[in-house]
């Protein structure tokens, strides 16, 4: 595919994800999006069969990039630099995109004054599924966002030293960038105690770090959704 044809990119960050990534790939490939899109998989130093599972999908829309383990944020930045879409979505390797994700995001980003869109989502934990409508972008997890790629690159991408690079860039650009809410579920957020946000101490430390970095944004930081697992 030539660059000009690709309208959207899923960036899938994967680390030892052989048990779940096939589900993620099937969901990304099953979009009702009428334009060309791609799936850029960043295998961040997996020691299991993650790459083999990805390679089993014989589809030209998939690009697999293997690297030494650099962490979730640097994996996102590698994906951002490699992506060719007009907008990008971070889809983790244990989550699922709904078929309408890219179509709804493209409509929301049809206004050139909008830098990002965030949507509703389904959160699954312990066989229970909850429909979530974020009241503001700080209530949405990373997978709920579609970002205009050129704007992300102009900001230097995601900050590499935080658990929440999505909130970091929101805080960094708050008041300068405009976002829009998409009132339909865009993805299924599968959570467990072994997920990235499964550690309460790690989450609290990450939010405290954001507070130190952006002391004038205390009000916005207080809005960040709870990641507590009960």
Secondary structure by P-SEA (a helix, b strand, c coil): cccccccbbbbbbbccccccaaaaaaaaaaccccbbbbbbbbccccccaaaaaaaccccccbbbbbbccccaaaaaaaaaaaccccbbbbcccccccccaaaaaaaaaaccccccbbbbbbbbbcccbbbbbbbcccccccccccccaaaaaaaacccccccccaaaaaaaaacccbbbbbbccccbbbbbccccccccaaaaaaaaaaaaaacccaaaaaaaccccccc
